């Protein structure tokens, strides 16, 4: 089992370079210009970081209005990515369900916005 993990092993320093933080969704809008069904979301990462934008292919499990106020996790230190007419600034994180559709990850309890995963 350990031999199987070795080719994918990373150092703790590698992990620390990925900046994953929690934030609260403050606005959600449809994204009809996207090639795949998506939503545009604005996430507040607290006073030190502020609000960042993300495009997310999450329309199978989530309605726009139900997302407001929900905490989510996102990778903060990828470069911004132009998706059609929208600039996505963070990568919102999720896991695939049995059909490959995104299920968002979030903390079990509310935590302060901007907190970093460790």
Biopython code that builds the backbone (N, CA, C, O; Angstrom):
import numpy as np
from Bio.PDB.StructureBuilder import StructureBuilder

atoms = [
    (1, "UNK", "N", (0.838, -1.198, 0.000)),
    (1, "UNK", "CA", (0.000, 0.000, 0.000)),
    (1, "UNK", "C", (0.871, 1.245, 0.000)),
    (1, "UNK", "O", (0.596, 2.182, -0.749)),
    (2, "UNK", "N", (1.915, 1.279, 0.823)),
    (2, "UNK", "CA", (2.787, 2.453, 0.881)),
    (2, "UNK", "C", (3.479, 2.695, -0.449)),
    (2, "UNK", "O", (3.691, 3.843, -0.840)),
    (3, "UNK", "N", (3.834, 1.620, -1.150)),
    (3, "UNK", "CA", (4.496, 1.767, -2.449)),
    (3, "UNK", "C", (3.585, 2.438, -3.461)),
    (3, "UNK", "O", (4.062, 3.186, -4.314)),
    (4, "UNK", "N", (2.264, 2.183, -3.383)),
    (4, "UNK", "CA", (1.315, 2.805, -4.302)),
    (4, "UNK", "C", (1.241, 4.313, -4.089)),
    (4, "UNK", "O", (1.034, 5.055, -5.049)),
    (5, "UNK", "N", (1.403, 4.779, -2.861)),
    (5, "UNK", "CA", (1.293, 6.203, -2.552)),
    (5, "UNK", "C", (2.551, 6.972, -2.947)),
    (5, "UNK", "O", (2.479, 8.162, -3.254)),
    (6, "UNK", "N", (3.690, 6.307, -2.940)),
    (6, "UNK", "CA", (4.963, 6.986, -3.164)),
    (6, "UNK", "C", (5.017, 7.826, -4.445)),
    (6, "UNK", "O", (5.501, 8.957, -4.387)),
    (7, "UNK", "N", (4.546, 7.334, -5.600)),
    (7, "UNK", "CA", (4.645, 8.167, -6.801)),
    (7, "UNK", "C", (3.838, 9.470, -6.712)),
    (7, "UNK", "O", (4.127, 10.426, -7.431)),
    (8, "UNK", "N", (2.843, 9.507, -5.845)),
    (8, "UNK", "CA", (1.993, 10.692, -5.707)),
    (8, "UNK", "C", (2.313, 11.494, -4.461)),
    (8, "UNK", "O", (1.669, 12.507, -4.185)),
    (9, "UNK", "N", (3.301, 11.048, -3.711)),
    (9, "UNK", "CA", (3.624, 11.701, -2.451)),
    (9, "UNK", "C", (4.132, 13.124, -2.693)),
    (9, "UNK", "O", (4.867, 13.395, -3.642)),
    (10, "UNK", "N", (3.716, 14.011, -1.804)),
    (10, "UNK", "CA", (4.210, 15.389, -1.824)),
    (10, "UNK", "C", (4.767, 15.702, -0.449)),
    (10, "UNK", "O", (4.470, 15.012, 0.526)),
    (11, "UNK", "N", (5.563, 16.731, -0.379)),
    (11, "UNK", "CA", (6.091, 17.147, 0.916)),
    (11, "UNK", "C", (5.075, 18.055, 1.608)),
    (11, "UNK", "O", (4.148, 18.564, 0.979)),
    (12, "UNK", "N", (5.265, 18.244, 2.889)),
    (12, "UNK", "CA", (4.406, 19.172, 3.621)),
    (12, "UNK", "C", (4.554, 20.586, 3.060)),
    (12, "UNK", "O", (3.582, 21.341, 3.014)),
    (13, "UNK", "N", (5.764, 20.945, 2.635)),
    (13, "UNK", "CA", (5.979, 22.258, 2.013)),
    (13, "UNK", "C", (5.144, 22.407, 0.743)),
    (13, "UNK", "O", (4.616, 23.486, 0.474)),
    (14, "UNK", "N", (5.020, 21.322, -0.047)),
    (14, "UNK", "CA", (4.164, 21.358, -1.241)),
    (14, "UNK", "C", (2.721, 21.673, -0.843)),
    (14, "UNK", "O", (2.070, 22.519, -1.456)),
    (15, "UNK", "N", (2.233, 20.986, 0.184)),
    (15, "UNK", "CA", (0.868, 21.205, 0.659)),
    (15, "UNK", "C", (0.671, 22.650, 1.117)),
    (15, "UNK", "O", (-0.355, 23.262, 0.823)),
    (16, "UNK", "N", (1.645, 23.186, 1.829)),
    (16, "UNK", "CA", (1.520, 24.549, 2.344)),
    (16, "UNK", "C", (1.477, 25.599, 1.238)),
    (16, "UNK", "O", (0.971, 26.699, 1.459)),
    (17, "UNK", "N", (1.990, 25.288, 0.071)),
    (17, "UNK", "CA", (1.952, 26.247, -1.031)),
    (17, "UNK", "C", (0.550, 26.397, -1.619)),
    (17, "UNK", "O", (0.260, 27.405, -2.265)),
    (18, "UNK", "N", (-0.325, 25.408, -1.406)),
    (18, "UNK", "CA", (-1.705, 25.502, -1.885)),
    (18, "UNK", "C", (-2.512, 26.231, -0.817)),
    (18, "UNK", "O", (-2.716, 25.714, 0.282)),
    (19, "UNK", "N", (-2.962, 27.424, -1.148)),
    (19, "UNK", "CA", (-3.695, 28.255, -0.188)),
    (19, "UNK", "C", (-5.191, 27.998, -0.338)),
    (19, "UNK", "O", (-5.836, 28.530, -1.242)),
    (20, "UNK", "N", (-5.732, 27.176, 0.560)),
    (20, "UNK", "CA", (-7.158, 26.855, 0.565)),
    (20, "UNK", "C", (-7.788, 27.576, 1.746)),
    (20, "UNK", "O", (-7.382, 27.394, 2.894)),
    (21, "UNK", "N", (-8.790, 28.400, 1.441)),
    (21, "UNK", "CA", (-9.448, 29.197, 2.483)),
    (21, "UNK", "C", (-10.959, 29.020, 2.408)),
    (21, "UNK", "O", (-11.499, 28.577, 1.394)),
    (22, "UNK", "N", (-11.623, 29.371, 3.490)),
    (22, "UNK", "CA", (-13.068, 29.306, 3.570)),
    (22, "UNK", "C", (-13.651, 30.703, 3.410)),
    (22, "UNK", "O", (-13.076, 31.688, 3.873)),
    (23, "UNK", "N", (-14.795, 30.771, 2.752)),
    (23, "UNK", "CA", (-15.498, 32.034, 2.593)),
    (23, "UNK", "C", (-16.991, 31.798, 2.499)),
    (23, "UNK", "O", (-17.442, 30.664, 2.341)),
    (24, "UNK", "N", (-17.753, 32.872, 2.597)),
    (24, "UNK", "CA", (-19.211, 32.805, 2.536)),
    (24, "UNK", "C", (-19.698, 33.378, 1.209)),
    (24, "UNK", "O", (-19.303, 34.472, 0.809)),
    (25, "UNK", "N", (-20.554, 32.628, 0.541)),
    (25, "UNK", "CA", (-21.129, 33.090, -0.723)),
    (25, "UNK", "C", (-22.074, 34.255, -0.435)),
    (25, "UNK", "O", (-23.000, 34.136, 0.367)),
    (26, "UNK", "N", (-21.822, 35.389, -1.107)),
    (26, "UNK", "CA", (-22.646, 36.576, -0.882)),
    (26, "UNK", "C", (-23.522, 36.919, -2.082)),
    (26, "UNK", "O", (-24.497, 37.657, -1.939)),
    (27, "UNK", "N", (-23.196, 36.403, -3.249)),
    (27, "UNK", "CA", (-24.021, 36.648, -4.437)),
    (27, "UNK", "C", (-23.823, 35.504, -5.414)),
    (27, "UNK", "O", (-22.740, 34.925, -5.507)),
    (28, "UNK", "N", (-24.892, 35.186, -6.143)),
    (28, "UNK", "CA", (-24.864, 34.136, -7.159)),
    (28, "UNK", "C", (-25.696, 34.609, -8.334)),
    (28, "UNK", "O", (-26.800, 35.124, -8.157)),
    (29, "UNK", "N", (-25.163, 34.433, -9.537)),
    (29, "UNK", "CA", (-25.895, 34.821, -10.740)),
    (29, "UNK", "C", (-25.765, 33.729, -11.795)),
    (29, "UNK", "O", (-24.765, 33.012, -11.828)),
    (30, "UNK", "N", (-26.763, 33.600, -12.649)),
    (30, "UNK", "CA", (-26.656, 32.637, -13.746)),
    (30, "UNK", "C", (-25.481, 32.988, -14.656)),
    (30, "UNK", "O", (-25.059, 34.144, -14.715)),
    (31, "UNK", "N", (-24.966, 32.011, -15.350)),
    (31, "UNK", "CA", (-23.849, 32.226, -16.273)),
    (31, "UNK", "C", (-24.208, 31.578, -17.617)),
    (31, "UNK", "O", (-23.633, 30.557, -17.995)),
    (32, "UNK", "N", (-25.161, 32.183, -18.331)),
    (32, "UNK", "CA", (-25.633, 31.569, -19.575)),
    (32, "UNK", "C", (-24.577, 31.530, -20.683)),
    (32, "UNK", "O", (-24.711, 30.745, -21.621)),
    (33, "UNK", "N", (-23.547, 32.347, -20.597)),
    (33, "UNK", "CA", (-22.513, 32.373, -21.632)),
    (33, "UNK", "C", (-21.522, 31.215, -21.500)),
    (33, "UNK", "O", (-20.759, 30.955, -22.431)),
    (34, "UNK", "N", (-21.519, 30.520, -20.369)),
    (34, "UNK", "CA", (-20.588, 29.409, -20.158)),
    (34, "UNK", "C", (-20.928, 28.245, -21.081)),
    (34, "UNK", "O", (-22.093, 28.015, -21.404)),
    (35, "UNK", "N", (-19.892, 27.511, -21.502)),
    (35, "UNK", "CA", (-20.114, 26.357, -22.386)),
    (35, "UNK", "C", (-20.892, 25.253, -21.682)),
    (35, "UNK", "O", (-21.753, 24.618, -22.291)),
    (36, "UNK", "N", (-20.595, 25.016, -20.394)),
    (36, "UNK", "CA", (-21.322, 24.033, -19.594)),
    (36, "UNK", "C", (-22.140, 24.795, -18.564)),
    (36, "UNK", "O", (-21.717, 25.858, -18.110)),
    (37, "UNK", "N", (-23.306, 24.272, -18.184)),
    (37, "UNK", "CA", (-24.141, 24.985, -17.212)),
    (37, "UNK", "C", (-23.339, 25.351, -15.960)),
    (37, "UNK", "O", (-22.752, 24.489, -15.307)),
    (38, "UNK", "N", (-23.328, 26.638, -15.645)),
    (38, "UNK", "CA", (-22.517, 27.154, -14.538)),
    (38, "UNK", "C", (-23.218, 28.307, -13.849)),
    (38, "UNK", "O", (-24.198, 28.863, -14.345)),
    (39, "UNK", "N", (-22.684, 28.644, -12.692)),
    (39, "UNK", "CA", (-23.122, 29.826, -11.960)),
    (39, "UNK", "C", (-21.909, 30.705, -11.704)),
    (39, "UNK", "O", (-20.792, 30.211, -11.553)),
    (40, "UNK", "N", (-22.138, 32.011, -11.655)),
    (40, "UNK", "CA", (-21.111, 32.957, -11.218)),
    (40, "UNK", "C", (-21.369, 33.195, -9.739)),
    (40, "UNK", "O", (-22.485, 33.524, -9.337)),
    (41, "UNK", "N", (-20.322, 33.025, -8.929)),
    (41, "UNK", "CA", (-20.500, 33.225, -7.495)),
    (41, "UNK", "C", (-19.467, 34.207, -6.959)),
    (41, "UNK", "O", (-18.331, 34.264, -7.429)),
    (42, "UNK", "N", (-19.889, 34.968, -5.976)),
    (42, "UNK", "CA", (-19.036, 35.917, -5.281)),
    (42, "UNK", "C", (-18.911, 35.424, -3.850)),
    (42, "UNK", "O", (-19.913, 35.183, -3.176)),
    (43, "UNK", "N", (-17.666, 35.277, -3.389)),
    (43, "UNK", "CA", (-17.390, 34.694, -2.082)),
    (43, "UNK", "C", (-16.620, 35.697, -1.237)),
    (43, "UNK", "O", (-15.599, 36.233, -1.666)),
    (44, "UNK", "N", (-17.125, 35.948, -0.017)),
    (44, "UNK", "CA", (-16.451, 36.857, 0.904)),
    (44, "UNK", "C", (-15.478, 36.062, 1.762)),
    (44, "UNK", "O", (-15.880, 35.175, 2.515)),
    (45, "UNK", "N", (-14.187, 36.389, 1.641)),
    (45, "UNK", "CA", (-13.145, 35.720, 2.397)),
    (45, "UNK", "C", (-12.677, 36.559, 3.582)),
    (45, "UNK", "O", (-11.549, 36.399, 4.048)),
    (46, "UNK", "N", (-13.527, 37.441, 4.064)),
    (46, "UNK", "CA", (-13.213, 38.216, 5.254)),
    (46, "UNK", "C", (-12.528, 39.538, 4.944)),
    (46, "UNK", "O", (-12.203, 39.825, 3.792)),
    (47, "UNK", "N", (-12.308, 40.349, 5.993)),
    (47, "UNK", "CA", (-11.803, 41.708, 5.793)),
    (47, "UNK", "C", (-10.387, 41.782, 5.225)),
    (47, "UNK", "O", (-10.049, 42.759, 4.557)),
    (48, "UNK", "N", (-9.563, 40.786, 5.472)),
    (48, "UNK", "CA", (-8.185, 40.851, 4.967)),
    (48, "UNK", "C", (-8.079, 40.529, 3.477)),
    (48, "UNK", "O", (-7.157, 40.992, 2.804)),
    (49, "UNK", "N", (-9.018, 39.738, 2.963)),
    (49, "UNK", "CA", (-8.962, 39.313, 1.555)),
    (49, "UNK", "C", (-10.071, 39.958, 0.737)),
    (49, "UNK", "O", (-9.830, 40.406, -0.384)),
    (50, "UNK", "N", (-11.273, 40.010, 1.277)),
    (50, "UNK", "CA", (-12.405, 40.598, 0.578)),
    (50, "UNK", "C", (-13.149, 39.578, -0.267)),
    (50, "UNK", "O", (-13.033, 38.371, -0.056)),
    (51, "UNK", "N", (-13.909, 40.081, -1.219)),
    (51, "UNK", "CA", (-14.767, 39.255, -2.065)),
    (51, "UNK", "C", (-14.015, 38.867, -3.328)),
    (51, "UNK", "O", (-13.384, 39.705, -3.971)),
    (52, "UNK", "N", (-14.088, 37.593, -3.674)),
    (52, "UNK", "CA", (-13.487, 37.079, -4.910)),
    (52, "UNK", "C", (-14.565, 36.367, -5.715)),
    (52, "UNK", "O", (-15.553, 35.883, -5.162)),
    (53, "UNK", "N", (-14.363, 36.309, -7.029)),
    (53, "UNK", "CA", (-15.331, 35.706, -7.949)),
    (53, "UNK", "C", (-14.881, 34.311, -8.367)),
    (53, "UNK", "O", (-13.689, 34.007, -8.424)),
    (54, "UNK", "N", (-15.883, 33.466, -8.660)),
    (54, "UNK", "CA", (-15.608, 32.124, -9.148)),
    (54, "UNK", "C", (-16.734, 31.681, -10.071)),
    (54, "UNK", "O", (-17.898, 32.023, -9.861)),
    (55, "UNK", "N", (-16.372, 30.920, -11.089)),
    (55, "UNK", "CA", (-17.353, 30.259, -11.943)),
    (55, "UNK", "C", (-17.387, 28.806, -11.513)),
    (55, "UNK", "O", (-16.338, 28.183, -11.352)),
    (56, "UNK", "N", (-18.589, 28.254, -11.325)),
    (56, "UNK", "CA", (-18.689, 26.882, -10.828)),
    (56, "UNK", "C", (-19.768, 26.113, -11.577)),
    (56, "UNK", "O", (-20.888, 26.593, -11.753)),
    (57, "UNK", "N", (-19.410, 24.912, -12.012)),
    (57, "UNK", "CA", (-20.351, 24.021, -12.696)),
    (57, "UNK", "C", (-21.096, 23.197, -11.650)),
    (57, "UNK", "O", (-20.828, 22.010, -11.468)),
    (58, "UNK", "N", (-22.029, 23.846, -10.972)),
    (58, "UNK", "CA", (-22.705, 23.237, -9.821)),
    (58, "UNK", "C", (-24.225, 23.267, -9.955)),
    (58, "UNK", "O", (-24.935, 23.125, -8.959)),
    (59, "UNK", "N", (-24.730, 23.449, -11.172)),
    (59, "UNK", "CA", (-26.163, 23.658, -11.356)),
    (59, "UNK", "C", (-27.010, 22.405, -11.152)),
    (59, "UNK", "O", (-28.225, 22.520, -10.997)),
    (60, "UNK", "N", (-26.420, 21.223, -11.147)),
    (60, "UNK", "CA", (-27.202, 20.003, -10.962)),
    (60, "UNK", "C", (-27.748, 19.917, -9.533)),
    (60, "UNK", "O", (-28.907, 19.559, -9.328)),
    (61, "UNK", "N", (-26.911, 20.246, -8.553)),
    (61, "UNK", "CA", (-27.306, 20.087, -7.154)),
    (61, "UNK", "C", (-27.696, 21.379, -6.446)),
    (61, "UNK", "O", (-28.224, 21.331, -5.336)),
    (62, "UNK", "N", (-27.444, 22.546, -7.070)),
    (62, "UNK", "CA", (-27.628, 23.800, -6.351)),
    (62, "UNK", "C", (-28.412, 24.819, -7.172)),
    (62, "UNK", "O", (-28.190, 24.988, -8.371)),
    (63, "UNK", "N", (-29.340, 25.493, -6.484)),
    (63, "UNK", "CA", (-30.048, 26.640, -7.048)),
    (63, "UNK", "C", (-29.336, 27.894, -6.545)),
    (63, "UNK", "O", (-28.812, 27.906, -5.431)),
    (64, "UNK", "N", (-29.315, 28.932, -7.348)),
    (64, "UNK", "CA", (-28.584, 30.157, -6.996)),
    (64, "UNK", "C", (-28.975, 30.682, -5.620)),
    (64, "UNK", "O", (-28.101, 30.973, -4.803)),
    (65, "UNK", "N", (-30.248, 30.806, -5.352)),
    (65, "UNK", "CA", (-30.693, 31.402, -4.089)),
    (65, "UNK", "C", (-30.313, 30.564, -2.877)),
    (65, "UNK", "O", (-30.086, 31.112, -1.799)),
    (66, "UNK", "N", (-30.240, 29.231, -3.036)),
    (66, "UNK", "CA", (-29.921, 28.376, -1.894)),
    (66, "UNK", "C", (-28.448, 28.469, -1.494)),
    (66, "UNK", "O", (-28.071, 28.023, -0.410)),
    (67, "UNK", "N", (-27.620, 29.041, -2.357)),
    (67, "UNK", "CA", (-26.187, 29.124, -2.077)),
    (67, "UNK", "C", (-25.791, 30.336, -1.239)),
    (67, "UNK", "O", (-24.762, 30.312, -0.565)),
    (68, "UNK", "N", (-26.590, 31.381, -1.276)),
    (68, "UNK", "CA", (-26.239, 32.589, -0.524)),
    (68, "UNK", "C", (-26.169, 32.270, 0.968)),
    (68, "UNK", "O", (-27.085, 31.672, 1.533)),
    (69, "UNK", "N", (-25.070, 32.679, 1.592)),
    (69, "UNK", "CA", (-24.865, 32.436, 3.009)),
    (69, "UNK", "C", (-24.132, 31.140, 3.313)),
    (69, "UNK", "O", (-23.765, 30.895, 4.462)),
    (70, "UNK", "N", (-23.915, 30.312, 2.311)),
    (70, "UNK", "CA", (-23.225, 29.034, 2.506)),
    (70, "UNK", "C", (-21.720, 29.244, 2.499)),
    (70, "UNK", "O", (-21.191, 29.984, 1.670)),
    (71, "UNK", "N", (-21.039, 28.593, 3.422)),
    (71, "UNK", "CA", (-19.580, 28.642, 3.409)),
    (71, "UNK", "C", (-19.049, 27.567, 2.461)),
    (71, "UNK", "O", (-19.594, 26.466, 2.379)),
    (72, "UNK", "N", (-17.978, 27.908, 1.753)),
    (72, "UNK", "CA", (-17.328, 26.997, 0.815)),
    (72, "UNK", "C", (-15.817, 27.136, 0.956)),
    (72, "UNK", "O", (-15.316, 28.097, 1.541)),
    (73, "UNK", "N", (-15.108, 26.162, 0.411)),
    (73, "UNK", "CA", (-13.651, 26.208, 0.385)),
    (73, "UNK", "C", (-13.196, 26.505, -1.033)),
    (73, "UNK", "O", (-13.825, 26.082, -2.003)),
    (74, "UNK", "N", (-12.089, 27.240, -1.143)),
    (74, "UNK", "CA", (-11.568, 27.600, -2.461)),
    (74, "UNK", "C", (-10.056, 27.699, -2.435)),
    (74, "UNK", "O", (-9.458, 28.054, -1.419)),
    (75, "UNK", "N", (-9.440, 27.379, -3.577)),
    (75, "UNK", "CA", (-8.009, 27.597, -3.753)),
    (75, "UNK", "C", (-7.835, 29.049, -4.164)),
    (75, "UNK", "O", (-8.426, 29.511, -5.141)),
    (76, "UNK", "N", (-7.010, 29.763, -3.396)),
    (76, "UNK", "CA", (-6.849, 31.207, -3.586)),
    (76, "UNK", "C", (-5.682, 31.572, -4.493)),
    (76, "UNK", "O", (-5.696, 32.641, -5.103)),
    (77, "UNK", "N", (-4.673, 30.712, -4.597)),
    (77, "UNK", "CA", (-3.441, 31.142, -5.249)),
    (77, "UNK", "C", (-3.202, 30.538, -6.629)),
    (77, "UNK", "O", (-2.054, 30.387, -7.047)),
    (78, "UNK", "N", (-4.271, 30.192, -7.337)),
    (78, "UNK", "CA", (-4.163, 29.947, -8.773)),
    (78, "UNK", "C", (-4.270, 31.296, -9.469)),
    (78, "UNK", "O", (-4.897, 32.209, -8.933)),
    (79, "UNK", "N", (-3.673, 31.446, -10.650)),
    (79, "UNK", "CA", (-3.869, 32.710, -11.370)),
    (79, "UNK", "C", (-5.327, 32.845, -11.812)),
    (79, "UNK", "O", (-5.990, 31.834, -12.043)),
    (80, "UNK", "N", (-5.834, 34.066, -11.933)),
    (80, "UNK", "CA", (-7.201, 34.260, -12.437)),
    (80, "UNK", "C", (-7.347, 33.595, -13.800)),
    (80, "UNK", "O", (-6.392, 33.501, -14.571)),
    (81, "UNK", "N", (-8.564, 33.136, -14.077)),
    (81, "UNK", "CA", (-8.824, 32.436, -15.342)),
    (81, "UNK", "C", (-10.034, 33.048, -16.024)),
    (81, "UNK", "O", (-11.108, 33.161, -15.433)),
    (82, "UNK", "N", (-9.847, 33.441, -17.276)),
    (82, "UNK", "CA", (-10.942, 34.012, -18.068)),
    (82, "UNK", "C", (-11.837, 32.878, -18.550)),
    (82, "UNK", "O", (-11.384, 31.972, -19.249)),
    (83, "UNK", "N", (-13.107, 32.934, -18.172)),
    (83, "UNK", "CA", (-14.088, 31.945, -18.611)),
    (83, "UNK", "C", (-15.180, 32.712, -19.328)),
    (83, "UNK", "O", (-16.056, 33.307, -18.701)),
    (84, "UNK", "N", (-15.116, 32.693, -20.662)),
    (84, "UNK", "CA", (-16.029, 33.520, -21.447)),
    (84, "UNK", "C", (-15.829, 34.972, -21.046)),
    (84, "UNK", "O", (-14.693, 35.441, -20.986)),
    (85, "UNK", "N", (-16.912, 35.694, -20.771)),
    (85, "UNK", "CA", (-16.786, 37.100, -20.393)),
    (85, "UNK", "C", (-16.520, 37.327, -18.903)),
    (85, "UNK", "O", (-16.545, 38.467, -18.439)),
    (86, "UNK", "N", (-16.270, 36.264, -18.160)),
    (86, "UNK", "CA", (-16.158, 36.333, -16.693)),
    (86, "UNK", "C", (-14.749, 35.957, -16.261)),
    (86, "UNK", "O", (-14.180, 34.986, -16.760)),
    (87, "UNK", "N", (-14.185, 36.726, -15.333)),
    (87, "UNK", "CA", (-12.864, 36.422, -14.789)),
    (87, "UNK", "C", (-13.035, 35.694, -13.452)),
    (87, "UNK", "O", (-13.490, 36.284, -12.472)),
    (88, "UNK", "N", (-12.668, 34.415, -13.421)),
    (88, "UNK", "CA", (-12.747, 33.614, -12.207)),
    (88, "UNK", "C", (-11.445, 33.795, -11.439)),
    (88, "UNK", "O", (-10.362, 33.578, -11.981)),
    (89, "UNK", "N", (-11.555, 34.195, -10.170)),
    (89, "UNK", "CA", (-10.373, 34.531, -9.368)),
    (89, "UNK", "C", (-9.953, 33.432, -8.406)),
    (89, "UNK", "O", (-8.800, 33.400, -7.977)),
    (90, "UNK", "N", (-10.860, 32.534, -8.062)),
    (90, "UNK", "CA", (-10.553, 31.429, -7.152)),
    (90, "UNK", "C", (-11.204, 30.162, -7.692)),
    (90, "UNK", "O", (-12.149, 30.223, -8.479)),
    (91, "UNK", "N", (-10.687, 29.010, -7.260)),
    (91, "UNK", "CA", (-11.256, 27.719, -7.639)),
    (91, "UNK", "C", (-12.058, 27.183, -6.466)),
    (91, "UNK", "O", (-11.492, 26.783, -5.449)),
    (92, "UNK", "N", (-13.382, 27.176, -6.610)),
    (92, "UNK", "CA", (-14.259, 26.646, -5.579)),
    (92, "UNK", "C", (-14.162, 25.119, -5.605)),
    (92, "UNK", "O", (-14.185, 24.510, -6.674)),
    (93, "UNK", "N", (-14.054, 24.509, -4.434)),
    (93, "UNK", "CA", (-13.753, 23.080, -4.346)),
    (93, "UNK", "C", (-14.983, 22.218, -4.087)),
    (93, "UNK", "O", (-15.908, 22.621, -3.381)),
    (94, "UNK", "N", (-14.974, 21.035, -4.668)),
    (94, "UNK", "CA", (-16.033, 20.060, -4.469)),
    (94, "UNK", "C", (-15.554, 18.675, -4.829)),
    (94, "UNK", "O", (-14.445, 18.490, -5.330)),
    (95, "UNK", "N", (-16.405, 17.710, -4.566)),
    (95, "UNK", "CA", (-16.141, 16.317, -4.911)),
    (95, "UNK", "C", (-17.200, 15.853, -5.898)),
    (95, "UNK", "O", (-18.317, 16.369, -5.895)),
    (96, "UNK", "N", (-16.859, 14.877, -6.750)),
    (96, "UNK", "CA", (-17.864, 14.360, -7.685)),
    (96, "UNK", "C", (-18.819, 13.388, -6.991)),
    (96, "UNK", "O", (-18.409, 12.585, -6.152)),
    (97, "UNK", "N", (-20.103, 13.477, -7.359)),
    (97, "UNK", "CA", (-21.054, 12.467, -6.900)),
    (97, "UNK", "C", (-20.917, 11.236, -7.803)),
    (97, "UNK", "O", (-19.986, 11.157, -8.604)),
    (98, "UNK", "N", (-21.828, 10.291, -7.677)),
    (98, "UNK", "CA", (-21.735, 9.049, -8.454)),
    (98, "UNK", "C", (-21.853, 9.274, -9.964)),
    (98, "UNK", "O", (-21.481, 8.402, -10.750)),
    (99, "UNK", "N", (-22.367, 10.433, -10.371)),
    (99, "UNK", "CA", (-22.492, 10.762, -11.796)),
    (99, "UNK", "C", (-21.455, 11.776, -12.258)),
    (99, "UNK", "O", (-21.500, 12.232, -13.400)),
    (100, "UNK", "N", (-20.523, 12.132, -11.383)),
    (100, "UNK", "CA", (-19.487, 13.088, -11.741)),
    (100, "UNK", "C", (-19.894, 14.542, -11.569)),
    (100, "UNK", "O", (-19.160, 15.438, -11.985)),
    (101, "UNK", "N", (-21.051, 14.793, -10.963)),
    (101, "UNK", "CA", (-21.512, 16.165, -10.742)),
    (101, "UNK", "C", (-20.936, 16.697, -9.431)),
    (101, "UNK", "O", (-20.745, 15.942, -8.478)),
    (102, "UNK", "N", (-20.662, 17.989, -9.391)),
    (102, "UNK", "CA", (-19.966, 18.596, -8.258)),
    (102, "UNK", "C", (-20.866, 18.728, -7.027)),
    (102, "UNK", "O", (-21.999, 19.205, -7.096)),
    (103, "UNK", "N", (-20.306, 18.282, -5.896)),
    (103, "UNK", "CA", (-20.896, 18.495, -4.577)),
    (103, "UNK", "C", (-19.892, 19.349, -3.814)),
    (103, "UNK", "O", (-18.760, 18.925, -3.583)),
    (104, "UNK", "N", (-20.303, 20.549, -3.423)),
    (104, "UNK", "CA", (-19.403, 21.484, -2.748)),
    (104, "UNK", "C", (-18.946, 20.950, -1.397)),
    (104, "UNK", "O", (-19.677, 20.230, -0.717)),
    (105, "UNK", "N", (-17.717, 21.319, -1.018)),
    (105, "UNK", "CA", (-17.256, 20.983, 0.322)),
    (105, "UNK", "C", (-17.362, 22.233, 1.189)),
    (105, "UNK", "O", (-17.208, 23.359, 0.717)),
    (106, "UNK", "N", (-17.631, 21.998, 2.469)),
    (106, "UNK", "CA", (-17.760, 23.099, 3.422)),
    (106, "UNK", "C", (-17.477, 22.585, 4.814)),
    (106, "UNK", "O", (-17.540, 21.380, 5.058)),
    (107, "UNK", "N", (-17.165, 23.487, 5.734)),
    (107, "UNK", "CA", (-16.917, 23.046, 7.105)),
    (107, "UNK", "C", (-18.208, 22.556, 7.765)),
    (107, "UNK", "O", (-19.304, 22.998, 7.419)),
    (108, "UNK", "N", (-18.057, 21.634, 8.722)),
    (108, "UNK", "CA", (-19.215, 21.135, 9.472)),
    (108, "UNK", "C", (-19.860, 22.219, 10.325)),
    (108, "UNK", "O", (-21.077, 22.240, 10.508)),
    (109, "UNK", "N", (-19.029, 23.116, 10.844)),
    (109, "UNK", "CA", (-19.500, 24.216, 11.678)),
    (109, "UNK", "C", (-19.085, 25.524, 11.028)),
    (109, "UNK", "O", (-18.115, 25.559, 10.271)),
    (110, "UNK", "N", (-19.811, 26.604, 11.316)),
    (110, "UNK", "CA", (-19.419, 27.906, 10.781)),
    (110, "UNK", "C", (-18.089, 28.322, 11.392)),
    (110, "UNK", "O", (-17.865, 28.196, 12.596)),
    (111, "UNK", "N", (-17.216, 28.820, 10.528)),
    (111, "UNK", "CA", (-15.893, 29.278, 10.948)),
    (111, "UNK", "C", (-15.682, 30.680, 10.393)),
    (111, "UNK", "O", (-16.404, 31.088, 9.483)),
    (112, "UNK", "N", (-14.706, 31.434, 10.918)),
    (112, "UNK", "CA", (-14.487, 32.776, 10.388)),
    (112, "UNK", "C", (-14.040, 32.739, 8.922)),
    (112, "UNK", "O", (-13.185, 31.943, 8.534)),
    (113, "UNK", "N", (-14.645, 33.625, 8.121)),
    (113, "UNK", "CA", (-14.265, 33.738, 6.713)),
    (113, "UNK", "C", (-12.793, 34.089, 6.604)),
    (113, "UNK", "O", (-12.272, 34.902, 7.368)),
    (114, "UNK", "N", (-12.135, 33.468, 5.648)),
    (114, "UNK", "CA", (-10.730, 33.710, 5.420)),
    (114, "UNK", "C", (-9.821, 32.689, 6.074)),
    (114, "UNK", "O", (-8.618, 32.670, 5.812)),
    (115, "UNK", "N", (-10.384, 31.836, 6.925)),
    (115, "UNK", "CA", (-9.563, 30.820, 7.586)),
    (115, "UNK", "C", (-8.900, 29.897, 6.582)),
    (115, "UNK", "O", (-9.502, 29.517, 5.578)),
    (116, "UNK", "N", (-7.668, 29.543, 6.857)),
    (116, "UNK", "CA", (-6.887, 28.716, 5.947)),
    (116, "UNK", "C", (-6.927, 27.249, 6.390)),
    (116, "UNK", "O", (-6.808, 26.943, 7.576)),
    (117, "UNK", "N", (-7.096, 26.359, 5.425)),
    (117, "UNK", "CA", (-7.081, 24.935, 5.683)),
    (117, "UNK", "C", (-5.704, 24.497, 6.157)),
    (117, "UNK", "O", (-4.687, 24.889, 5.585)),
    (118, "UNK", "N", (-5.676, 23.690, 7.193)),
    (118, "UNK", "CA", (-4.407, 23.101, 7.640)),
    (118, "UNK", "C", (-4.647, 21.677, 8.064)),
    (118, "UNK", "O", (-3.713, 20.990, 8.477)),
]
sb = StructureBuilder()
sb.init_structure("model")
sb.init_model(0)
sb.init_chain("A")
sb.init_seg("    ")
for serial, (resi, resn, name, xyz) in enumerate(atoms, 1):
    if name == "N":
        sb.init_residue(resn, " ", resi, " ")
    sb.init_atom(name, np.array(xyz, "f"), 0.0, 1.0, " ", f" {name:<3s}", serial, name[0])
structure = sb.get_structure()
